[in-house]
Amino acid sequence: MTSRNVTRADLAQAVVEAVGLPRHEAVALSEQVLAEICDTLERGENVKLSGFGNFVVREKAERVGRNPKTGVEVPIEPRRVVTFTPSHKLKDHVNSSRA
């Protein structure tokens, strides 16, 4: 199985082919959608894309970690992380392509 990454340019090209927009408008549209998702997550709000999945912002508290090489304890700062949970439709779609 070969691995291929889909880039922003690939997404824009898919919009060009599906909708027929000029390339520069498709690039702007895809950038605007991604920017809106990023801005929403930055504000601490969750993003739900029906049929695709949920992006959830979680707060992680400060904790003590350990350097695996030296064993020295180091504090890990509190931070926010983004998790993605795929929808059942997406899971089914991905798994059906394996058959």
MDTraj code that builds the backbone (N, CA, C; nanometers):
import mdtraj as md
import numpy as np

residues = "MET THR SER ARG ASN VAL THR ARG ALA ASP LEU ALA GLN ALA VAL VAL GLU ALA VAL GLY LEU PRO ARG HIS GLU ALA VAL ALA LEU SER GLU GLN VAL LEU ALA GLU ILE CYS ASP THR LEU GLU ARG GLY GLU ASN VAL LYS LEU SER GLY PHE GLY ASN PHE VAL VAL ARG GLU LYS ALA GLU ARG VAL GLY ARG ASN PRO LYS THR GLY VAL GLU VAL PRO ILE GLU PRO ARG ARG VAL VAL THR PHE THR PRO SER HIS LYS LEU LYS ASP HIS VAL ASN SER SER ARG ALA".split()
xyz = np.array([
    [0.0852, -0.1180, 0.0000],
    [0.0000, 0.0000, 0.0000],
    [0.0890, 0.1233, 0.0000],
    [0.0690, 0.2116, -0.0953],
    [0.1475, 0.3340, -0.1002],
    [0.0732, 0.4437, -0.0271],
    [0.1508, 0.5307, 0.0342],
    [0.0931, 0.6394, 0.1122],
    [0.1064, 0.7685, 0.0337],
    [-0.0019, 0.8449, 0.0275],
    [-0.0008, 0.9723, -0.0421],
    [-0.0742, 1.0731, 0.0444],
    [-0.0158, 1.1895, 0.0567],
    [-0.0797, 1.2962, 0.1324],
    [-0.1593, 1.3854, 0.0391],
    [-0.2752, 1.4290, 0.0851],
    [-0.3552, 1.5252, 0.0094],
    [-0.3178, 1.6639, 0.0596],
    [-0.2804, 1.7506, -0.0315],
    [-0.2357, 1.8849, 0.0040],
    [-0.3481, 1.9857, -0.0172],
    [-0.3229, 2.1082, 0.0250],
    [-0.4195, 2.2167, 0.0023],
    [-0.4433, 2.2354, -0.1477],
    [-0.3385, 2.2222, -0.2253],
    [-0.3519, 2.2353, -0.3709],
    [-0.4420, 2.1252, -0.4271],
    [-0.4308, 2.0050, -0.3725],
    [-0.5171, 1.8949, -0.4163],
    [-0.6630, 1.9243, -0.3834],
    [-0.6866, 1.9791, -0.2645],
    [-0.8239, 2.0150, -0.2263],
    [-0.8798, 2.1218, -0.3200],
    [-0.7995, 2.2224, -0.3492],
    [-0.8436, 2.3282, -0.4403],
    [-0.8722, 2.2717, -0.5787],
    [-0.7885, 2.1799, -0.6264],
    [-0.8094, 2.1189, -0.7580],
    [-0.9386, 2.0377, -0.7599],
    [-0.9696, 1.9714, -0.6493],
    [-1.0948, 1.8955, -0.6410],
    [-1.2149, 1.9893, -0.6505],
    [-1.2053, 2.1070, -0.5901],
    [-1.3134, 2.2057, -0.5992],
    [-1.3271, 2.2544, -0.7434],
    [-1.2144, 2.2791, -0.8097],
    [-1.2172, 2.3226, -0.9502],
    [-1.2905, 2.2195, -1.0350],
    [-1.2571, 2.0923, -1.0156],
    [-1.3164, 1.9864, -1.0975],
    [-1.4630, 1.9619, -1.0634],
    [-1.4990, 1.9723, -0.9350],
    [-1.6364, 1.9418, -0.8942],
    [-1.7320, 2.0568, -0.9211],
    [-1.6868, 2.1787, -0.8981],
    [-1.7768, 2.2934, -0.9052],
    [-1.7549, 2.3755, -1.0313],
    [-1.6338, 2.3738, -1.0833],
    [-1.6052, 2.4501, -1.2035],
    [-1.5628, 2.5928, -1.1763],
    [-1.5249, 2.6228, -1.0531],
    [-1.4758, 2.7568, -1.0221],
    [-1.3390, 2.7776, -1.0851],
    [-1.3043, 2.9023, -1.1129],
    [-1.1662, 2.9289, -1.1560],
    [-1.0690, 2.8871, -1.0455],
    [-0.9484, 2.8498, -1.0825],
    [-0.8517, 2.7967, -0.9864],
    [-0.8255, 2.8933, -0.8720],
    [-0.8081, 3.0222, -0.8988],
    [-0.7763, 3.1172, -0.7912],
    [-0.8928, 3.1302, -0.6923],
    [-1.0159, 3.1174, -0.7410],
    [-1.1315, 3.1228, -0.6506],
    [-1.1419, 2.9940, -0.5678],
    [-1.1094, 2.8817, -0.6277],
    [-1.1126, 2.7541, -0.5546],
    [-1.0066, 2.7526, -0.4452],
    [-0.8900, 2.8069, -0.4739],
    [-0.7840, 2.8163, -0.3737],
    [-0.8297, 2.9056, -0.2591],
    [-0.8876, 3.0212, -0.2924],
    [-0.9348, 3.1136, -0.1895],
    [-1.0461, 3.0509, -0.1046],
    [-1.1367, 2.9793, -0.1698],
    [-1.2465, 2.9142, -0.0979],
    [-1.1945, 2.8085, -0.0012],
    [-1.1060, 2.7218, -0.0475],
    [-1.0533, 2.6170, 0.0404],
    [-0.9713, 2.6769, 0.1541],
    [-0.8954, 2.7821, 0.1285],
    [-0.8190, 2.8504, 0.2336],
    [-0.9126, 2.9146, 0.3359],
    [-1.0213, 2.9704, 0.2886],
    [-1.1179, 3.0349, 0.3781],
    [-1.1850, 2.9317, 0.4687],
    [-1.2195, 2.8168, 0.4158],
    [-1.2815, 2.7107, 0.4966],
    [-1.1835, 2.6629, 0.6032],
    [-1.0580, 2.6365, 0.5647],
    [-0.9586, 2.5911, 0.6607],
    [-0.9295, 2.6973, 0.7663],
    [-0.9254, 2.8237, 0.7255],
    [-0.9008, 2.9329, 0.8198],
    [-1.0149, 2.9450, 0.9204],
    [-1.1370, 2.9272, 0.8757],
    [-1.2516, 2.9339, 0.9664],
    [-1.2472, 2.8207, 1.0688],
    [-1.2108, 2.7012, 1.0250],
    [-1.1968, 2.5887, 1.1179],
    [-1.0884, 2.6200, 1.2207],
    [-0.9737, 2.6691, 1.1752],
    [-0.8632, 2.7022, 1.2655],
    [-0.9021, 2.8114, 1.3644],
    [-0.9680, 2.9171, 1.3164],
    [-1.0094, 3.0272, 1.4037],
    [-1.1087, 2.9802, 1.5090],
    [-1.2009, 2.8949, 1.4695],
    [-1.3001, 2.8416, 1.5633],
    [-1.2322, 2.7595, 1.6721],
    [-1.1383, 2.6746, 1.6338],
    [-1.0657, 2.5935, 1.7316],
    [-0.9792, 2.6809, 1.8219],
    [-0.9211, 2.7855, 1.7665],
    [-0.8380, 2.8768, 1.8453],
    [-0.9199, 2.9460, 1.9539],
    [-1.0458, 2.9744, 1.9251],
    [-1.1349, 3.0364, 2.0243],
    [-1.1800, 2.9362, 2.1307],
    [-1.1442, 2.8097, 2.1145],
    [-1.1808, 2.7070, 2.2114],
    [-1.3141, 2.6416, 2.1824],
    [-1.3701, 2.6680, 2.0658],
    [-1.4973, 2.6086, 2.0273],
    [-1.4723, 2.4808, 1.9481],
    [-1.5675, 2.3906, 1.9519],
    [-1.5571, 2.2649, 1.8778],
    [-1.6137, 2.2818, 1.7377],
    [-1.5662, 2.1983, 1.6461],
    [-1.6134, 2.2007, 1.5074],
    [-1.6754, 2.0651, 1.4770],
    [-1.8010, 2.0656, 1.4346],
    [-1.8703, 1.9425, 1.3964],
    [-1.9052, 1.9502, 1.2484],
    [-1.8501, 1.8580, 1.1727],
    [-1.8796, 1.8493, 1.0301],
    [-1.9611, 1.7223, 1.0098],
    [-2.0897, 1.7396, 0.9904],
    [-2.1821, 1.6278, 0.9806],
    [-2.1375, 1.5311, 0.8713],
    [-2.1336, 1.4041, 0.9047],
    [-2.0928, 1.3026, 0.8092],
    [-1.9424, 1.2889, 0.7960],
    [-1.8661, 1.3754, 0.8644],
    [-1.7202, 1.3691, 0.8569],
    [-1.6598, 1.3418, 0.9938],
    [-1.6903, 1.4289, 1.0912],
    [-1.6384, 1.4067, 1.2253],
    [-1.6382, 1.5327, 1.3086],
    [-1.5820, 1.5199, 1.4292],
    [-1.5780, 1.6311, 1.5239],
    [-1.4341, 1.6636, 1.5615],
    [-1.4025, 1.7927, 1.5609],
    [-1.2771, 1.8423, 1.6142],
    [-1.3104, 1.9018, 1.7502],
    [-1.2461, 1.8526, 1.8549],
    [-1.2771, 1.8959, 1.9905],
    [-1.1503, 1.9516, 2.0544],
    [-1.1641, 2.0700, 2.1177],
    [-1.0528, 2.1303, 2.1903],
    [-1.0603, 2.0824, 2.3343],
    [-0.9508, 2.0246, 2.3845],
    [-0.9456, 1.9762, 2.5224],
    [-0.8381, 2.0535, 2.5977],
    [-0.8668, 2.0818, 2.7236],
    [-0.7698, 2.1465, 2.8115],
    [-0.6929, 2.0374, 2.8854],
    [-0.5624, 2.0445, 2.8804],
    [-0.4804, 1.9499, 2.9554],
    [-0.4149, 2.0250, 3.0701],
    [-0.4247, 1.9691, 3.1882],
    [-0.3696, 2.0331, 3.3068],
    [-0.2174, 2.0156, 3.3110],
    [-0.1548, 2.0961, 3.3958],
    [-0.0117, 2.0801, 3.4168],
    [0.0128, 1.9452, 3.4837],
    [0.1227, 1.8810, 3.4461],
    [0.1550, 1.7529, 3.5059],
    [0.3059, 1.7359, 3.5089],
    [0.3487, 1.6359, 3.5773],
    [0.4910, 1.6079, 3.5868],
    [0.5239, 1.4951, 3.4906],
    [0.6230, 1.5208, 3.4063],
    [0.6702, 1.4189, 3.3141],
    [0.8097, 1.3751, 3.3546],
    [0.8616, 1.2810, 3.2826],
    [0.9949, 1.2304, 3.3153],
    [1.0763, 1.2185, 3.1876],
    [1.1990, 1.2685, 3.1915],
    [1.2904, 1.2531, 3.0802],
    [1.3273, 1.1055, 3.0717],
    [1.2945, 1.0371, 2.9616],
    [1.3189, 0.8934, 2.9558],
    [1.4672, 0.8564, 2.9572],
    [1.5518, 0.9474, 2.9147],
    [1.6952, 0.9169, 2.9097],
    [1.7606, 0.9314, 3.0468],
    [1.7269, 1.0403, 3.1179],
    [1.7930, 1.0681, 3.2456],
    [1.7084, 1.0326, 3.3665],
    [1.5756, 1.0224, 3.3474],
    [1.4871, 0.9947, 3.4593],
    [1.4519, 1.1172, 3.5416],
    [1.4987, 1.2353, 3.5003],
    [1.4721, 1.3588, 3.5730],
    [1.3277, 1.4017, 3.5495],
    [1.2599, 1.4388, 3.6576],
    [1.1219, 1.4874, 3.6454],
    [1.1218, 1.6302, 3.5932],
    [1.0312, 1.6569, 3.4990],
    [1.0171, 1.7916, 3.4433],
    [0.8693, 1.8269, 3.4390],
    [0.8363, 1.9539, 3.4686],
    [0.6953, 1.9928, 3.4608],
    [0.6531, 2.0104, 3.3150],
    [0.5342, 1.9637, 3.2834],
    [0.4764, 1.9833, 3.1507],
    [0.3671, 2.0884, 3.1658],
    [0.3808, 2.1973, 3.0912],
    [0.2905, 2.3112, 3.1019],
    [0.1474, 2.2738, 3.0632],
    [0.0488, 2.3419, 3.1208],
    [-0.0894, 2.3193, 3.0754],
    [-0.1029, 2.3668, 2.9311],
    [-0.1871, 2.2991, 2.8570],
    [-0.2028, 2.3357, 2.7153],
    [-0.3380, 2.2873, 2.6645],
    [-0.3698, 2.3347, 2.5457],
    [-0.4910, 2.2887, 2.4783],
    [-0.4490, 2.1984, 2.3636],
    [-0.5254, 2.0929, 2.3421],
    [-0.4989, 2.0013, 2.2313],
    [-0.6272, 1.9831, 2.1514],
    [-0.6109, 1.9516, 2.0245],
    [-0.7249, 1.9253, 1.9371],
    [-0.7299, 1.7757, 1.9099],
    [-0.8465, 1.7174, 1.9303],
    [-0.8661, 1.5767, 1.8968],
    [-0.9701, 1.5683, 1.7853],
    [-0.9586, 1.4646, 1.7060],
    [-1.0539, 1.4424, 1.5977],
    [-1.1200, 1.3082, 1.6187],
    [-1.2510, 1.3060, 1.6130],
    [-1.3272, 1.1823, 1.6213],
    [-1.4058, 1.1673, 1.4916],
    [-1.3736, 1.0679, 1.4121],
    [-1.4452, 1.0507, 1.2857],
    [-1.5890, 1.0054, 1.3083],
    [-1.6770, 1.0446, 1.2163],
    [-1.8167, 1.0013, 1.2247],
    [-1.8271, 0.8555, 1.1813],
    [-1.9401, 0.7962, 1.2125],
    [-1.9631, 0.6572, 1.1706],
    [-1.9659, 0.6469, 1.0186],
    [-2.0182, 0.7495, 0.9522],
    [-2.0219, 0.7477, 0.8053],
    [-1.8805, 0.7439, 0.7484],
    [-1.7914, 0.8243, 0.8062],
    [-1.6530, 0.8263, 0.7586],
    [-1.5849, 0.6929, 0.7862],
    [-1.6057, 0.6381, 0.9052],
    [-1.5473, 0.5078, 0.9380],
    [-1.5963, 0.4007, 0.8408],
    [-1.7265, 0.3992, 0.8149],
    [-1.7826, 0.3003, 0.7226],
    [-1.7262, 0.3179, 0.5825],
    [-1.7128, 0.4426, 0.5389],
    [-1.6594, 0.4710, 0.4050],
    [-1.5152, 0.4227, 0.3932],
    [-1.4349, 0.4500, 0.4938],
    [-1.2941, 0.4082, 0.4911],
    [-1.2832, 0.2567, 0.4934],
    [-1.3634, 0.1936, 0.5769],
    [-1.3569, 0.0480, 0.5872],
    [-1.4168, -0.0235, 0.4678],
    [-1.5139, 0.0375, 0.3999],
    [-1.5729, -0.0273, 0.2833],
    [-1.4771, -0.0280, 0.1655],
    [-1.3831, 0.0650, 0.1607],
    [-1.2874, 0.0693, 0.0503],
    [-1.1820, -0.0412, 0.0613],
    [-1.1712, -0.1039, 0.1781],
    [-1.0746, -0.2116, 0.1977],
    [-1.1263, -0.3437, 0.1411],
    [-1.2558, -0.3547, 0.1201],
    [-1.3139, -0.4818, 0.0757],
    [-1.2878, -0.5087, -0.0713],
])
top = md.Topology()
chain = top.add_chain()
for i, resn in enumerate(residues, 1):
    res = top.add_residue(resn, chain, resSeq=i)
    for name in ("N", "CA", "C"):
        top.add_atom(name, md.element.get_by_symbol(name[0]), res)
traj = md.Trajectory(xyz[None], top)
